[in-house]
């Protein structure tokens, strides 16, 4: 069995962006400390559900870089004391406004190897419109600092924003490549119910059309390609084999543990979910009565569907022989109708199945053909 990944959720931010529906709150150090104490309690119970090795660690949020000094090191220590860690990649998500020299040194000392920076855009007007706290100058400073400190760096680029032009994408691609960034997550803006952005749309804010978004994505993909970035998943690009090893565990249906409010993990066929209520999570841990919100056992059919859904987002596609061995099926017989219906949109040579690059933005519709 391959080593697992470990995800830890940090639900704190200095402010909420207008598009964000992630589980995060804007609270002070007191609740942060209570939360970290509760989180450590949960981590120490982790050996009851998993005793194998783990080789990737990802601390996301929220904004982990807004935690008080020493919190990340405490998390790392608890994980090392609980699990057989053989870390090949240790990522922490950071925002430019909370990533400075002191934070960089703190994370380096805690064993962090990779920083994922929420740049999103290098256009100050666009950044203000989506509620980001940083400006272009702060984003560039954070990128340079992370690279100079020796971290592997991933930079987020958000597409489909109001007022965003091709010049924003051009500047982003040119800058991050020149600075030595080797990973980019380029994803489309999504309007989530209940967010300030959704309210703006209801009041008449006009977002770029689907065609405009598709053009923006294709333009970003082309520019990143010219800078040497290879797309390996629908929204992820890298240089020099610097794929996110942790996220690949999700996309290839490997084991991953998860700790913290709203976190969910998967061990074998078992998937579990923590509560999304911060107070409920903290109180439960403090009272020694932790219980997952939901636990489920995936059926063979559910697991196969999820495997197809995730695998078809990967540039390398799905290996037929591996799939047949894993699920005990005849691939072409099981998916004969889907292979016929999807023929114009896929490349299939009997060994590998993948979606043609030109159909990446409508991949969900193609994938659905393989899920029925």
N, C-alpha and C positions, 0 to 999 in steps of 0.2 A: 504494500500500500504506500502511495506517495505521501510525503509530508503534508500536513495541513497548513492552512493559512489562519491567521488570527486577526479579527477586526475588533476595534474598540471605538465606541461612539462617545463623542464629547458634545453635549448639547448646549454649548454656550457660544454666544456671539456678542460683540459690542453693540451691534444693531442688526436689524433684519433687512435684507435686501427686498425689493418690491416684488420679485418673482419667487421668493423662497417659500417652500412649504415643508422643508425639513424640520425635524423635531429639534428645535433650538430655542433658547430663551436668553434674554439680556439681563443677567443677574450679577451680583457682586461676588466677592471672594468667599463670603461665609457659606453660601449654598454650593459654591464650587468645591470647597473643602469637604462638605458633607457628602457631596456626590462622589468625589474621588474615594473617600473612605468606604462608601457603599459599593463602589465599583471594585475596589480591592477585595472586599468580602466575596463578591460574586466570582472574581477571578480565582480565589483560593478554593472555591468549591468546584472549579472546572475539572480537576483531576478525576472527579466522579463520573464525568461523561466522556472523557477522552484521555488516553494514556500514551498515545503515539507521539511522534516527532512533529514539530512545526518549523517551517523555514521562512515564512513571510509574516510580517506584522504591519498592520495598517491602522493608524489612528486618524479617524475622520470626524466630521461634524456637520453642522456647527463649525467652530473655529478653534481647533486645539491649541493654536499658537496664542490664544488669549488667556490660557490658563495661568495660574500663579506659578512662580518659579519653583521648580522641583517636582511638579506634578507628573510630567511625562517620565522622568526618571523613576518615580515611585511605581508607576504603572509597569514600566519595563522590568523593574526588580521583581515585582509580584509575579509577572509572567515567567521570568527565569526560574523563580523558586517553585513554580507550579508545574511547568511543562518542560519537555525535552526540546529546548530551543536550539536550532541550528540555523541562525538567521543569515539568509542570503540577501534580504531586502527588508528594510525597516522604514516605512513611509509615514510622514506626518503632514497633514494638510495645514497650510498657513495662508493667511491673507497678508497682502503687502503692508497694511497699516499696523500689523502686530508682529512683524518679522524684522527685528533689528539685530545689531551686533551681539547684544547680550543673549537674545533668544536663540540666535544661530549657534553660539558657543554652548549654551545650555543643552540644545538638542544634540549637538555633536557629542558632548560628553555623555549623554544618555544612550548613545549607540545608534542614533538615527543615521541612515545612509541616504535617504531620498526625501526631497521636499516637493510637495505638490502645491504650487502657488496659484491662487485664484486671481489671475490677471484679468480675464474676461474681455478687456478691450484696452486700447491705448488712446482712445478718443475721450477727452475729459467730459465733453457734453454728454456723450453716451453713458459714461460711467455714472454721472450725476443722475441721469434719467432712470437708472435701474437701482439707485440707492446704494451704490458702492461707496465706502468711506475713503478709498484711496483715489489718487489721480494718476495720470500717466507717469509722472516723474517718480512717484513713490513705487509704482509697479516696476519700473526699470531699475530703480535702486535695489529693490528686494531681489530681483532676478540676478543682478550682478553680485550681490552679497552671497546668495546661495551658491552660485557657481564658484566664486572665489574661495568659499569655505570648504570646497571639495565635495559637496553633495551632488548626487544625481538629481537633476531638476526636471520636473514636469510643469508645464504652464497651461492653464485653462484658457481657451478662447470660446466666447459665446457668440453665436451667430443668430441672425434674424432679429436684431435689435432695432428699435426705431431710430432713424437718423444715422445708422451705420452705413458707411460707404466702403468701396473697395480699397480706398487708401488706408483705412483702419486695418484691414486684413493684410495689406502689403507691408505696412509698418511693423505689425506684429511678427509676421513670418521672417522678415529681414532682421529685425532686432534679436529675436530669440535665437535664431540660427547663429548670428554673429557672436552672441554672448556664450555660446557653448551649451545651450539647452538641447537635450536630446530626446525629449518626449513632449507631445502636445495632445491634450484632450480638446477636441473641437466639437461642440455640441450645440444643438438648436435650442433657442429659447422656447420654453413650454409654459403656457398659461395654466396655472393650477388654481382650482376653486378655492376661494377664501383668502387669496393673497391680495395685497394692494394692487398688483398689476391686473388681476382679474377685475377689480373694481374700476380701474382706469379704462379697461376695455369696455365694460358695461356703460361707462359714461361717454364713450365715443372715441377712445384712443384707437387709432388705426395702425395695426401691426403690418409688417411686410407680408405680402401674399405668399402662398405656397410656392409659386413659380419664382418669386424673388428670393425666397429662402433657399430653394434648390440651386439657383444660380450662385448665391453667396457660398453655399457649401462646396459646389464644384470649383469655384474660384479659389477657395481656401485650400482644397485638396491639391489643385494644380500648383499653387504657389509653394505649399509645403513640400510637394514632390520635387520642385526645382531646387529647393534648399536641402534636399537629401533625406527628407522624412518619408518613410514607407508606412502606408496605412496597413495596420494589422487587425483592426476591428473597426466597425462602422464609424466610430467617433474618435478613434485613437491612432496616433501616428508616432513613429520613433525613428531615430538614427542608431546605427551601430548595434542593433540587437537589444536596445534598451526598452523592450516591452515591460509593462508593469506586471511583474511575476505574480503579485497578489491577485490582481483582477483576472488574470488568466485562470486562476483556480476557480473563480465563479463561472467563467465562460466555458470551461471544460468539465464542469460538474465534479470537481474534486472536493475533499473535505475542507470545511472552514468553520472555526469557532467564532463566536461573537459575544461581546460583553458590553453592557451598558444599556441605558434606556433606548427603546425602539430598535435594538439590534436583533438580527436574526442569523442563525447559523445552520449548518447542515453537516451531519455526521452519518455516513452511509446513506440509508434511505430515510433517516429521521431528520426533519426540519423543525426548528423551534424559534419562537418569537418572544421577545421581551415586551412588556407593557410600554406604551408610548407616553405614559403619564409620569412626569419627572417626580412629583411628590410621592406617588404610589410606589415607584421604583425605590426611592431613597428610604421611605418608611419601611418597606418590606425587608430591605437588606438590614436596616438598623434593628429590626425586630426578629431577625433570624428566620424569616418565613418566606424566603425567595421561592417563587413559583413562576414558571414561564406562562405568559399569557396564552400561548397556543403551542401545542406539539402535534405534529402530524407525521404519518408514515406514508411516504410516496409509493404509489403502486408502480408496477413495472411500466404501465402505459403512461402514467404521469411523468415518470423519470425519462422515458424515451422522448416524450413531447418537449420537455424542458431541454433535453440534450440537443434536439434538433433546433429549437428556437435560439438557443445560445450559440451553438456551433455555426449556424448559418450567418451569424453576424461577423464571424471571423473571416479575414481575408483568405486564410488557407483552407477554409471550408471544413467539410466533414469527411473523415476517412471511412470509406465503406467497410473495409475489413475489420477495423477497430470497432465500429458500431455493431457489426454482426456478432463479433466475439463478445462484446459487452452485454448485448441484449438478447442474444440467441435468436436472431431473426435472419431471414433472407431479405436483404435491403431492397433489391429491385422489385421483389414481390410485394413487400410490405408497403412500398411507396410508389407503386406503378402508376396509379392515377395522378398523384401529385407530380411525378416526374414528367408525365405527359402534359399536364395542364401548365406547368411552370417552364416548359422547354424553352420558350423564347427569352426567358429571363435568367437562365442558369447555365453554368458550364458543368457538364457531367460526362466523364470518360469511363465510367464503370468503377473507378477507384476513388475518385474525389468528386464531391458535390459542393459547388459554391455558387453564390449569386454573382452575376456579372457586375463589375464595378459601377457601370452606368446606372444601375438600378438600386444603388445603396440606400437612397432616401425613401424608396418605396419597399424596402426590404420586408417590413412587417406584413404587408399584403401577400408577398411571395411566401414568407415563412408560414403564414396561416394555412397555405395549401398542404403543408406537411404535418399539420396538427390535427386534422379532422379524422 
